[in-house]
Structures are given as C-alpha cells and as structure tokens.
Amino acid sequence: MTNRIVRSKQFRRFGEILIPFFTWAIILMPLWLSPFHPAVVAYFIIAFDLYFLVKSLTTAYYATLSYSLIRFFQNMPFEKYITKQSGASKLQQFIIIPNYKEPIYKIDETIAAIVGQDYPYKNVHLVLAFEKREIDSIEKAHKLETKWAKSFTDIISVFHVLVPGEVPGKASNQTCAAREIEKYCLARNFEFKKTLITICDADSILPKNFLSYMTFEFLQDSDRDFHFYWAPVLLYNNFWQLPFIVRMQATLSSILRLAFLSQKNQLIHISTYSTNLWLLKQVDYWDVDIIPEDWHIYYQAFFKLGVKVRTLPLYTIVNGDAIYSGSTMKTLAGRYDQERRWAWGVTDISYFWNNMFTASHIPWSLRFWKFMYLIETHLLWPTSFFVLTVSGWIPPIINPIFKRTVLGFLLPRLTGFILTLATAMIFLYVYLDVKLRHSLDQKTQLKNIPLFIVQWYLLPIVSFVFSSLPALDAHTRLLLGKTLTYKVAEKV
C-alpha cells in the first residue's frame, strides 16, 4: 500500500512538472543545443515561428468572425422568442456574484445591469457570495439587500468561511454559494435541471439581452444538461482610466477572448458563464483546493459526464474592468500578479494527467486532443516571446562555424521576417478594438489617436513583462513545488 501511495504521488508530481520542464527546455534550447546541433535549433525556431504566424492568422480570422456574429445577433429579440418556448417560465435563474473586498459601488453597478435585463420573467434570484473574513461584508450585504430587494425574487447573501483543505479564491467561494442554492432549491422543490446558475464577476456588466439569450440557447439545446454557456468578458469598462501599458494588455486579452468565442470545438469558458445546477451537483461543485476554477470546472464535468460536455458560445459582450489600483505602479504590479494567477492554470495539466488514463468512458482520441490543446495553451504562454524575439540570434553567436553557413546567416533575418508578418495582424486587432469599444460607449477621442498608435511599438516589452514573465514565474513555482497565494485584482 505504501509503495502504491508513493507511485501515485510520483505520478501526480510528474504531471505537475511536465510542462514547466519543457518551458525551460525550450527557452534555453539555443544555449544548450547550439554548440552541438545548431541546425536542429534553427529548424525548430523556424517551425515555431511559422506555427506562430498560422496562429496569428487564425486568431485574426476567428476574431473577425466573432465580431461579425455579435453584430448579427445584437438585435435579435430573444426576450420574445423565449416567451414562445414551453417551459421557459418554469426556469429558475440564480446569479452568483463572488466578491472579496470589492468596492460596493462596483457590485452595485453589476447588480444594476442585471436589473436592467430584458428577461421577461421575474424568477431571478441574486446570490451575493461574500467572504466571512472581509470585515465589512455583513454591512455591505445589508446595504445591497435593502437597495435591491424589490428587484429580485429573492436575494441570498452567503458568507464563506475558509476551512482546512480550502484555498482562498473564487472556487471555494462559489462552491459555498452553490451549496446554499442547492438547499434553497430543495426546500422549494425546484428541479436542478431547470435551475440555471450564472457566475458573474463583481465587475462584469452583463449586456441587456444576456439572460434572454442564454435562456433561449438553453431551451433550444438538446444536450442542455451537459453544457456551459459563455459570452466573452472584454476589458473595456474602465479603458481610458488605465495606464497605456495596461490598455494594451486589455486590448490583447479582449481580442483573444473574442477569437476564442467562435472556435466552438475548443471553446472553454472563463470568468463569467452559465450552466445548470444539476451539472454542478454531479461534479460536487468547484474543487475547493485550487485557484483557477473556470477551465477546471469544465474538466471536472468532462471527466465525470463525458463527451457531451461542451461550452457553447453566446454572441454578445460582457463588459468588464481591467485591473486598476489608482496609481500606475500599483496597477502594473497588480497586473503582473493577475497574469501570474491566470497562468497558474498550468496546474490543470496535472489534473488532466491524473484523470485521462482512467476515463475509459471517453474515447482516447478525444482525451488526447483535449490534452494537447491544454498543453499548447500553457506552453506557448511563457515561451513565445523568447523563441520569437531572442532565440534566432543565439545559434550563430554561440557557434561561429554555424554562423558561416547559409542557414546560420539567414536564421535571424528569416525569423524577423516571419515575426513581422505575424505582427501585421495588429492593424486588424486595433480596428476591431476601436469598433468594439465604440459599441460599448468607450470611444477613441481624436486627441488620443497619436499615443494610441505609438504605444504599439512597445508591444514586445509589454508582452515580456506582463505576459511571458509572469507565466514563467508561475511555471517555475510549480516546477520547484511552490504554491501561489490568491490575490484579488484591485479595481477602483
């Protein structure tokens, strides 16, 4: 039994260090392999650059497609459609707002957007998921309940108390709230499969048609019991308050989320999403000992319920806040911490690794390709900057003989040319960014255009400091067996 436990721990540990190890191996490859096989390094770099070019073109295509579909669906009268659907009026809507030390005016704005929905039924319940350790949480709950009591069927305030084995964060907070919803529904004989749960971040402004649209998709969906529903959270709500460096990151994050939306076969929700209580109950809600919870809950459902588990797109926009702490330096530090926390999602690889060999009810090919997509996502994150900008110059420097070959001479020039082609997609990203912000009343004033253009010349530096470096930080911590503490992204 002891040997089996040791082997199990070793197996899990191998899953944890797998990608962090390859991350460092790829970054350092030009240094340790160029003295012996510089041509191998060169061909790897060229292949990687070509792959990145294809990814850039693909992202541009899907971002444009998503934007077109959002424009197409924006005027659809979903509120009228669902009144014609049988069973629509019997659905119960619960909206969970997980929060910790969020300014009360932010939560208030989020609730106001929920109240302003065009959803035609009154069976909407608001769940305010507080942390007990927040000193003024009870006072905040009382103020919000008093103000909004008449706008909902009910307002349920939940105060999560951390217990041994739990990690502070959204996962443990939401599980506590969902268990209270379960009790609430059992007391009133609500059917779990007809109870819809929406996770709404405290700064997520739901579009007016969100509940109607999501409900329409749910009712039309023959496999609704197994699905999540997601609209992208674009970080534009406080766009012009941000330091320009953070604005660039907000734009890139928003465009990437937009591109994910129309990639239906690979889509996995993040941040703000909906599903039904039955599905959550099947997986015993969110695992409470993890930090990144959105992809993780998807994989929990996938391994428990199988091939039918999917995330379906909602072609509308949730408007959210980018991190902003009031001062530039605090905002930049907070942005680094936030990206590192997102990159801590690399821990999902270990979870997937631990479950993929025993999930015999799921075709092996599907498990394999989902695993490869997860690896691709987390391997590109910390390595892309180094391979694209630095690696191509190293082999000719380290190996002078290789420098005198045709390949050694062409390598830095060829990689630079490929990167230039990939970077050209930024012009499309900027166009989509302007159009999206215009639709959300975050217009670009004429006086801001020069700085808006010039700032993109700093993209390599920004990508390194606020994307690759925090991701590498997260991978290194996991490789060394260290943990990460959840830090709330401050938004004032």
KEFINU-68915 format. One record per residue (C-alpha): residue number from 1; x, y, z; residue in one letter. Coordinates in steps of 0.02 Angstrom, whole numbers, plus 32768, in hexadecimal, padded with zeros to 4 digits. Example, Ala and Ser with C-alpha at 12.3 -4.5 7.8 and 13.67 -1.06 7.14 Angstrom:
<atoms>
ATOM seq   c1   c2   c3 type
ATOM   1 8267 7F1F 8186    a
ATOM   2 82AC 7FCB 8165    s
</atoms>
This chain:
<atoms>
ATOM seq   c1   c2   c3 type
ATOM   1 8000 8000 8000    m
ATOM   2 808F 8077 802B    t
ATOM   3 80E4 8057 7F84    n
ATOM   4 8040 8078 7F2A    r
ATOM   5 802B 8120 7F84    i
ATOM   6 80DF 814F 7F58    v
ATOM   7 80C4 8122 7EA1    r
ATOM   8 8021 8186 7EA0    s
ATOM   9 8079 821F 7EE5    k
ATOM  10 8105 820B 7E66    q
ATOM  11 8086 81FC 7DDA    f
ATOM  12 802F 829C 7E10    r
ATOM  13 80D4 82F6 7E27    r
ATOM  14 8108 82C4 7D77    f
ATOM  15 8067 8314 7D36    g
ATOM  16 8091 83B4 7D95    e
ATOM  17 8141 83C9 7D53    i
ATOM  18 8123 838B 7CA1    l
ATOM  19 80FE 8432 7C4D    i
ATOM  20 8168 84A2 7CBE    p
ATOM  21 81FD 8432 7C94    f
ATOM  22 81DE 8440 7BD8    f
ATOM  23 81C3 84FB 7BEC    t
ATOM  24 8273 8513 7C2D    w
ATOM  25 82BA 8493 7BB3    a
ATOM  26 8274 84F4 7B1F    i
ATOM  27 82AA 859E 7B60    i
ATOM  28 835C 8560 7B80    l
ATOM  29 8368 84F1 7AE7    m
ATOM  30 83D1 856D 7A81    p
ATOM  31 8450 8570 7B0E    l
ATOM  32 8462 84B6 7B34    w
ATOM  33 8449 846D 7A86    l
ATOM  34 8499 84ED 7A11    s
ATOM  35 854D 84B6 7A39    p
ATOM  36 8526 8407 79FB    f
ATOM  37 8492 840E 7983    h
ATOM  38 8473 84C3 794F    p
ATOM  39 8412 848E 78B4    a
ATOM  40 8394 8430 7920    v
ATOM  41 837B 84CD 7988    v
ATOM  42 8368 8536 78EA    a
ATOM  43 82E5 84C5 789D    y
ATOM  44 8286 84BF 7941    f
ATOM  45 8284 857E 794B    i
ATOM  46 824B 858F 7897    i
ATOM  47 81C2 850D 78B1    a
ATOM  48 818A 8564 7951    f
ATOM  49 8186 860D 78F9    d
ATOM  50 811F 85C7 7869    l
ATOM  51 80AA 8577 78E7    y
ATOM  52 8097 861E 7940    f
ATOM  53 8071 8672 789A    l
ATOM  54 7FE7 85F4 7879    v
ATOM  55 7FA3 8611 7928    k
ATOM  56 7FA4 86CD 790B    s
ATOM  57 7F45 86BA 7867    l
ATOM  58 7ECB 8642 78B9    t
ATOM  59 7EAE 86BA 794B    t
ATOM  60 7E8F 8749 78D2    a
ATOM  61 7E12 86E1 786F    y
ATOM  62 7DB0 86A4 7907    y
ATOM  63 7DB1 874F 795B    a
ATOM  64 7D66 8799 78BC    t
ATOM  65 7CE7 870C 78B0    l
ATOM  66 7CB3 8723 7966    s
ATOM  67 7C9F 87DE 794F    y
ATOM  68 7C32 87C1 78B6    s
ATOM  69 7BC5 8745 7915    l
ATOM  70 7BB4 87BC 79A9    i
ATOM  71 7B76 8843 7933    r
ATOM  72 7AFD 87C7 78E4    f
ATOM  73 7AB2 878D 798A    f
ATOM  74 7AB0 8835 79E4    q
ATOM  75 7A01 8865 79AD    n
ATOM  76 79B0 87BA 79BF    m
ATOM  77 7914 87C6 7A2F    p
ATOM  78 793F 8730 7A9B    f
ATOM  79 78C9 876C 7B23    e
ATOM  80 7838 8752 7AA9    k
ATOM  81 787A 86AC 7A6C    y
ATOM  82 7881 865C 7B18    i
ATOM  83 77CE 868C 7B44    t
ATOM  84 779A 8618 7AB7    k
ATOM  85 7802 8587 7AFC    q
ATOM  86 77AB 8508 7B6A    s
ATOM  87 77F4 84FE 7C18    g
ATOM  88 784D 85A6 7C10    a
ATOM  89 77E8 85F2 7C9D    s
ATOM  90 7811 855F 7D10    k
ATOM  91 78CC 857A 7D09    l
ATOM  92 791E 85C2 7DA3    q
ATOM  93 79AE 863A 7D8B    q
ATOM  94 7A35 864D 7E10    f
ATOM  95 7AC0 86CB 7DF5    i
ATOM  96 7B57 86B7 7E67    i
ATOM  97 7BC7 874E 7E81    i
ATOM  98 7C65 870F 7ED7    p
ATOM  99 7CC2 879E 7F29    n
ATOM 100 7D46 87C8 7FA8    y
ATOM 101 7D72 887B 7FD7    k
ATOM 102 7D1F 88BC 7F39    e
ATOM 103 7CE6 8972 7F44    p
ATOM 104 7C2C 8972 7F67    i
ATOM 105 7C0D 89E9 7ED6    y
ATOM 106 7C58 8967 7E5F    k
ATOM 107 7BE2 88E1 7E9D    i
ATOM 108 7B56 8960 7E93    d
ATOM 109 7B7A 8983 7DDB    e
ATOM 110 7B7D 88C9 7DB6    t
ATOM 111 7AD5 88AF 7E0C    i
ATOM 112 7A8B 8944 7DAF    a
ATOM 113 7AB9 88F0 7D0A    a
ATOM 114 7A62 8850 7D43    i
ATOM 115 79C6 88B2 7D74    v
ATOM 116 79C8 8904 7CC9    g
ATOM 117 79BB 885D 7C6D    q
ATOM 118 792F 8848 7BED    d
ATOM 119 790B 879B 7C35    y
ATOM 120 784D 878C 7C35    p
ATOM 121 7837 8727 7CD4    y
ATOM 122 784B 8756 7D8C    k
ATOM 123 7899 86B5 7DCB    n
ATOM 124 7948 86FD 7DDE    v
ATOM 125 79A6 86E2 7E81    h
ATOM 126 7A41 8745 7EB0    l
ATOM 127 7AC8 86EC 7F15    v
ATOM 128 7B49 875D 7F67    l
ATOM 129 7BDD 86EC 7F8F    a
ATOM 130 7C47 8743 8011    f
ATOM 131 7CDD 8709 8076    e
ATOM 132 7CBF 8708 8131    k
ATOM 133 7D71 8744 814E    r
ATOM 134 7D49 87E9 80FA    e
ATOM 135 7D27 885C 818D    i
ATOM 136 7C97 88C1 8144    d
ATOM 137 7C47 8836 80DE    s
ATOM 138 7BA8 8830 8148    i
ATOM 139 7B92 88EC 813B    e
ATOM 140 7BAA 88E7 807E    k
ATOM 141 7B2D 885A 806F    a
ATOM 142 7AAC 88BA 80D3    h
ATOM 143 7ABE 8957 8069    k
ATOM 144 7AAF 88F7 7FC6    l
ATOM 145 7A1C 888F 8002    e
ATOM 146 79C0 892B 803C    t
ATOM 147 79DA 8986 7F98    k
ATOM 148 79B2 88F7 7F20    w
ATOM 149 7936 888A 7F82    a
ATOM 150 78A1 88B7 7F14    k
ATOM 151 78FE 8893 7E73    s
ATOM 152 7914 87D7 7E8C    f
ATOM 153 78AD 8742 7EC1    t
ATOM 154 792A 8731 7F4F    d
ATOM 155 79D7 876B 7F82    i
ATOM 156 7A43 86E9 7FD9    i
ATOM 157 7ADF 8725 8032    s
ATOM 158 7B5F 869E 8054    v
ATOM 159 7BF8 86B5 80C3    f
ATOM 160 7C7D 8635 809B    h
ATOM 161 7CEB 85FA 812B    v
ATOM 162 7D90 85AC 80F8    l
ATOM 163 7DA9 84FE 8140    v
ATOM 164 7E44 848F 813F    p
ATOM 165 7E67 844C 8091    g
ATOM 166 7E1C 84E2 8038    e
ATOM 167 7E7D 8564 7FD6    v
ATOM 168 7E42 861A 7FD7    p
ATOM 169 7DF9 864A 7F2F    g
ATOM 170 7D62 8641 7EBD    k
ATOM 171 7D58 8583 7EBD    a
ATOM 172 7D3C 856C 7F78    s
ATOM 173 7CCF 8608 7F7F    n
ATOM 174 7C5D 85CE 7EF2    q
ATOM 175 7C4F 851E 7F37    t
ATOM 176 7C13 8564 7FDC    c
ATOM 177 7B92 85CF 7F81    a
ATOM 178 7B59 8541 7F11    a
ATOM 179 7B3B 84CE 7FA6    r
ATOM 180 7ACA 8553 7FF0    e
ATOM 181 7A6C 855B 7F4B    i
ATOM 182 7A59 849E 7F50    e
ATOM 183 7A09 84A9 7FFD    k
ATOM 184 799A 8538 7FC3    y
ATOM 185 795E 84D4 7F2C    c
ATOM 186 793F 8435 7F8E    l
ATOM 187 78D3 8495 800A    a
ATOM 188 7868 84D6 7F7A    r
ATOM 189 7869 8439 7F0D    n
ATOM 190 78C2 8490 7E7D    f
ATOM 191 7903 8417 7DFA    e
ATOM 192 79C1 841E 7DEE    f
ATOM 193 79BC 8408 7D32    k
ATOM 194 794A 849E 7D23    k
ATOM 195 79B2 850B 7D96    t
ATOM 196 7A30 8576 7D3A    l
ATOM 197 7ACB 85B7 7D91    i
ATOM 198 7B2B 864D 7D4E    t
ATOM 199 7BD5 8678 7D96    i
ATOM 200 7BE7 8734 7D86    c
ATOM 201 7C87 878A 7DBE    d
ATOM 202 7C6E 8821 7E2C    a
ATOM 203 7CA4 8896 7D9F    d
ATOM 204 7C4D 883C 7D0E    s
ATOM 205 7BC8 88A7 7CBD    i
ATOM 206 7B50 882D 7C6A    l
ATOM 207 7B06 8868 7BC5    p
ATOM 208 7A4D 888C 7BC7    k
ATOM 209 7A24 87EE 7B66    n
ATOM 210 7A95 8776 7BC7    f
ATOM 211 7A13 8714 7C2A    l
ATOM 212 7998 870C 7B9A    s
ATOM 213 7A1E 86D6 7B1F    y
ATOM 214 7A68 8654 7B94    m
ATOM 215 79BC 8610 7BBF    t
ATOM 216 798D 8605 7B07    f
ATOM 217 7A2B 85A2 7AE1    e
ATOM 218 7A09 8532 7B77    f
ATOM 219 7958 850C 7B40    l
ATOM 220 798D 84E9 7A8D    q
ATOM 221 7A1A 8476 7AC4    d
ATOM 222 79F3 83BB 7AC2    s
ATOM 223 7A8A 8397 7B30    d
ATOM 224 7A6E 842A 7BA4    r
ATOM 225 7A8F 83C4 7C41    d
ATOM 226 7B46 83B1 7C12    f
ATOM 227 7B70 845E 7BD4    h
ATOM 228 7BB9 8503 7C0D    f
ATOM 229 7B8D 85A7 7BB7    y
ATOM 230 7C09 8635 7BA3    w
ATOM 231 7C14 86E5 7B60    a
ATOM 232 7CC1 8736 7B5F    p
ATOM 233 7CED 87B3 7BE7    v
ATOM 234 7D45 8842 7B8C    l
ATOM 235 7DAC 88B4 7BFC    l
ATOM 236 7D6B 895D 7BC4    y
ATOM 237 7D01 899D 7C53    n
ATOM 238 7D8D 8A0B 7C9A    n
ATOM 239 7DF9 8A12 7BFE    f
ATOM 240 7E2B 8ACA 7BFF    w
ATOM 241 7E55 8ACA 7CB8    q
ATOM 242 7EE1 8A4B 7C9C    l
ATOM 243 7F9A 8A6B 7C83    p
ATOM 244 7FBB 8A53 7BCA    f
ATOM 245 8020 89B5 7BEA    i
ATOM 246 7F8C 8963 7C3F    v
ATOM 247 7F1A 89A3 7BB4    r
ATOM 248 7F83 893F 7B38    m
ATOM 249 7F71 88A3 7BA2    q
ATOM 250 7EB6 88C1 7BB3    a
ATOM 251 7EA7 88D0 7AF6    t
ATOM 252 7F0A 8831 7AD3    l
ATOM 253 7EAC 87CE 7B57    s
ATOM 254 7E06 880B 7B11    s
ATOM 255 7E32 87DE 7A5D    i
ATOM 256 7E6F 8731 7A90    l
ATOM 257 7DCD 8711 7AEE    r
ATOM 258 7D6C 874E 7A59    l
ATOM 259 7DCB 86D3 79EA    a
ATOM 260 7DA9 8642 7A62    f
ATOM 261 7CEF 8660 7A57    l
ATOM 262 7CD5 8619 79A8    s
ATOM 263 7D4D 8586 79BC    q
ATOM 264 7CBF 8516 79F2    k
ATOM 265 7D1F 8472 79FC    n
ATOM 266 7DA2 84B9 7A71    q
ATOM 267 7D3B 8538 7AD1    l
ATOM 268 7D4B 8536 7B8E    i
ATOM 269 7CFB 85BF 7BF6    h
ATOM 270 7D56 863A 7C67    i
ATOM 271 7D22 86BB 7CE8    s
ATOM 272 7C65 86CE 7CCD    t
ATOM 273 7BFC 863B 7C91    y
ATOM 274 7B5C 85D7 7CAB    s
ATOM 275 7B28 8522 7CC2    t
ATOM 276 7AA5 84BF 7D22    n
ATOM 277 7AA3 8489 7DD7    l
ATOM 278 7A96 83D1 7DAA    w
ATOM 279 7B3D 83D3 7D4E    l
ATOM 280 7B92 842D 7DDE    l
ATOM 281 7B48 83B2 7E5B    k
ATOM 282 7B88 831F 7DF4    q
ATOM 283 7C3C 8358 7E0B    v
ATOM 284 7C1F 8390 7EBF    d
ATOM 285 7C39 8445 7E8B    y
ATOM 286 7CE3 8498 7E78    w
ATOM 287 7D7A 8444 7EC5    d
ATOM 288 7DA3 84AF 7F5C    v
ATOM 289 7E5F 8490 7F60    d
ATOM 290 7E8A 84E7 7EBC    i
ATOM 291 7E9E 859B 7E82    i
ATOM 292 7E70 859F 7DC7    p
ATOM 293 7DBD 855F 7DC5    e
ATOM 294 7D6F 8580 7D1B    d
ATOM 295 7DCA 8504 7CAA    w
ATOM 296 7DD8 8490 7D3F    h
ATOM 297 7D1B 847F 7D56    i
ATOM 298 7D0F 8457 7C9D    y
ATOM 299 7D8C 83C8 7CB2    y
ATOM 300 7D34 838C 7D4E    q
ATOM 301 7C94 837D 7CE8    a
ATOM 302 7CEE 8332 7C52    f
ATOM 303 7D3B 82A3 7CB5    f
ATOM 304 7C9B 8281 7D15    k
ATOM 305 7C17 8294 7C8C    l
ATOM 306 7C79 8271 7BEE    g
ATOM 307 7C73 82A7 7B39    v
ATOM 308 7BD3 830F 7B44    k
ATOM 309 7C25 8392 7BB1    v
ATOM 310 7C42 8431 7B4E    r
ATOM 311 7C43 84ED 7B5D    t
ATOM 312 7BCE 8543 7AE2    l
ATOM 313 7BEB 85F5 7AA6    p
ATOM 314 7B79 8689 7AC6    l
ATOM 315 7B9B 870E 7A42    y
ATOM 316 7B8C 87A5 7AB2    t
ATOM 317 7C05 8808 7B1E    i
ATOM 318 7C1B 880E 7BDA    v
ATOM 319 7C75 88AF 7C07    n
ATOM 320 7CF4 889E 7C93    g
ATOM 321 7D7C 8900 7CEA    d
ATOM 322 7E35 88EE 7CCD    a
ATOM 323 7E9B 88F5 7D6B    i
ATOM 324 7EB2 89A7 7DAB    y
ATOM 325 7EF3 89D4 7E58    s
ATOM 326 7EF1 8A92 7E4E    g
ATOM 327 7FAB 8AAC 7E34    s
ATOM 328 8016 8A72 7DA2    t
ATOM 329 8094 8A0D 7E05    m
ATOM 330 8010 89B3 7E6D    k
ATOM 331 7FAE 898E 7DCF    t
ATOM 332 8046 8946 7D76    l
ATOM 333 8073 88DA 7E0C    a
ATOM 334 7FBF 889F 7E19    g
ATOM 335 7FBB 8879 7D5F    r
ATOM 336 8055 880B 7D71    y
ATOM 337 8006 87AD 7E02    d
ATOM 338 7F64 8797 7DA2    q
ATOM 339 7FBC 874E 7D0A    e
ATOM 340 8020 86D9 7D79    r
ATOM 341 7F7F 869E 7DCB    r
ATOM 342 7F31 867E 7D20    w
ATOM 343 7FCE 8620 7CEA    a
ATOM 344 7FBE 85B5 7D87    w
ATOM 345 7F3C 855C 7D1F    g
ATOM 346 7FCF 84F0 7CE9    v
ATOM 347 7F9F 8489 7D82    t
ATOM 348 7F0A 844B 7D1C    d
ATOM 349 7F87 83E3 7CB8    i
ATOM 350 7FAE 837D 7D53    s
ATOM 351 7EF3 8367 7D75    y
ATOM 352 7ED6 832F 7CC1    f
ATOM 353 7F6E 82BB 7CC7    w
ATOM 354 7F2D 8268 7D66    n
ATOM 355 7E83 8244 7D19    n
ATOM 356 7EA0 8224 7C60    m
ATOM 357 7EDD 8170 7C72    f
ATOM 358 7E48 8136 7CD9    t
ATOM 359 7DBA 818B 7C79    a
ATOM 360 7D93 80F3 7C0F    s
ATOM 361 7CE3 8132 7BE9    h
ATOM 362 7D31 81BB 7B7C    i
ATOM 363 7D83 818F 7AD5    p
ATOM 364 7E3F 8192 7AE2    w
ATOM 365 7E51 8203 7A4A    s
ATOM 366 7DE4 8289 7A9B    l
ATOM 367 7E45 8281 7B3D    r
ATOM 368 7EE8 8290 7ADD    f
ATOM 369 7EB7 8328 7A75    w
ATOM 370 7E6E 8384 7B0A    k
ATOM 371 7F0F 8362 7B69    f
ATOM 372 7F77 83A2 7AD6    m
ATOM 373 7F0E 8441 7ACD    y
ATOM 374 7F29 845E 7B87    l
ATOM 375 7FE4 8443 7B72    i
ATOM 376 7FEB 84B6 7ADB    e
ATOM 377 7F95 8542 7B3A    t
ATOM 378 8009 853D 7BCF    h
ATOM 379 80A9 8517 7B71    l
ATOM 380 8097 85A9 7AF8    l
ATOM 381 8072 8625 7B83    w
ATOM 382 8120 8633 7BD2    p
ATOM 383 818B 85F9 7B3E    t
ATOM 384 814B 865C 7AA8    s
ATOM 385 81A4 86FF 7AD1    f
ATOM 386 824E 86AC 7AE3    f
ATOM 387 8242 863F 7A47    v
ATOM 388 81FD 86CB 79DA    l
ATOM 389 826F 8759 7A0E    t
ATOM 390 8312 8716 7A56    v
ATOM 391 8331 8661 7A27    s
ATOM 392 8354 867F 796F    g
ATOM 393 83EE 86E8 7996    w
ATOM 394 843F 866E 7A10    i
ATOM 395 8479 85D8 79A7    p
ATOM 396 84EA 863F 7933    p
ATOM 397 8535 8698 79C9    i
ATOM 398 8556 85FB 7A30    i
ATOM 399 8592 8593 799C    n
ATOM 400 8603 85FC 7929    p
ATOM 401 8612 856F 78AB    i
ATOM 402 8555 8569 7897    f
ATOM 403 8556 8625 787E    k
ATOM 404 85B7 860D 77DC    r
ATOM 405 8533 8597 7793    t
ATOM 406 84A2 85D3 7729    v
ATOM 407 8425 859D 77AE    l
ATOM 408 8488 85F4 7837    g
ATOM 409 848D 8695 77D1    f
ATOM 410 83D5 8691 77A3    l
ATOM 411 838D 8657 784B    l
ATOM 412 837C 8700 78A4    p
ATOM 413 8341 8754 7805    r
ATOM 414 82C2 86CD 77DD    l
ATOM 415 827B 86C9 788E    t
ATOM 416 8271 8787 788D    g
ATOM 417 8210 8784 77E9    f
ATOM 418 8194 8701 7829    i
ATOM 419 817A 8764 78C9    l
ATOM 420 8159 8802 7863    t
ATOM 421 80D2 87A6 7801    l
ATOM 422 8082 8769 78A2    a
ATOM 423 808C 8816 78F1    t
ATOM 424 802F 8860 785C    a
ATOM 425 7F91 8813 78A5    m
ATOM 426 7F98 889C 7929    i
ATOM 427 7F4B 8916 78AC    f
ATOM 428 7EB0 88A8 78A6    l
ATOM 429 7EB1 8897 7963    y
ATOM 430 7EB5 8954 7977    v
ATOM 431 7E23 8967 78FF    y
ATOM 432 7DBB 88E5 795C    l
ATOM 433 7DEC 8935 7A01    d
ATOM 434 7DAD 89DF 79CA    v
ATOM 435 7D0A 8997 7986    k
ATOM 436 7CE9 8930 7A23    l
ATOM 437 7D0A 89C1 7A98    r
ATOM 438 7C9B 8A30 7A2D    h
ATOM 439 7C0C 89B4 7A44    s
ATOM 440 7C2A 89BC 7B01    l
ATOM 441 7C30 8A7C 7B06    d
ATOM 442 7CEC 8A7F 7B21    q
ATOM 443 7D16 8AE9 7A89    k
ATOM 444 7DC4 8B1E 7A52    t
ATOM 445 7DD3 8BDA 7A57    q
ATOM 446 7E39 8C30 79CF    l
ATOM 447 7EBB 8C6F 7A4C    k
ATOM 448 7EE0 8BBD 7A84    n
ATOM 449 7F05 8B76 79D7    i
ATOM 450 7FC1 8BA2 79CE    p
ATOM 451 7FE9 8B4F 7A75    l
ATOM 452 7F73 8AC1 7A4A    f
ATOM 453 7FDD 8A9B 79AF    i
ATOM 454 8089 8AB8 79FC    v
ATOM 455 8067 8A47 7A91    q
ATOM 456 8066 89AC 7A23    w
ATOM 457 8120 89C1 7A00    y
ATOM 458 813A 898E 7AB5    l
ATOM 459 80DC 88EA 7A9C    l
ATOM 460 8176 8878 7AAC    p
ATOM 461 81A4 88C5 7B54    i
ATOM 462 80F1 88C0 7B93    v
ATOM 463 80DB 880C 7B5A    s
ATOM 464 8179 87D8 7BB5    f
ATOM 465 8159 8832 7C5A    v
ATOM 466 809E 8814 7C69    f
ATOM 467 8085 876E 7C10    s
ATOM 468 811E 86FF 7BF7    s
ATOM 469 8177 872D 7C99    l
ATOM 470 80E4 8712 7D12    p
ATOM 471 80B9 8670 7CB6    a
ATOM 472 816E 8637 7CC7    l
ATOM 473 8164 8667 7D7E    d
ATOM 474 80CB 85F7 7D95    a
ATOM 475 811D 8565 7D39    h
ATOM 476 81BD 8575 7D9E    t
ATOM 477 815E 8576 7E42    r
ATOM 478 8104 84D7 7E10    l
ATOM 479 81A7 8487 7DD5    l
ATOM 480 81F6 84AB 7E7F    l
ATOM 481 815E 846D 7EDE    g
ATOM 482 812B 8517 7F1F    k
ATOM 483 8079 8557 7F2F    t
ATOM 484 8022 85F7 7EFB    l
ATOM 485 7FB7 8664 7F6B    t
ATOM 486 7F17 86A9 7F21    y
ATOM 487 7F1D 8767 7F13    k
ATOM 488 7E80 87C5 7EE5    v
ATOM 489 7E98 8836 7E4E    a
ATOM 490 7E77 88E5 7E92    e
ATOM 491 7DFD 894C 7E2C    k
ATOM 492 7DD1 89F8 7E6D    v
</atoms>
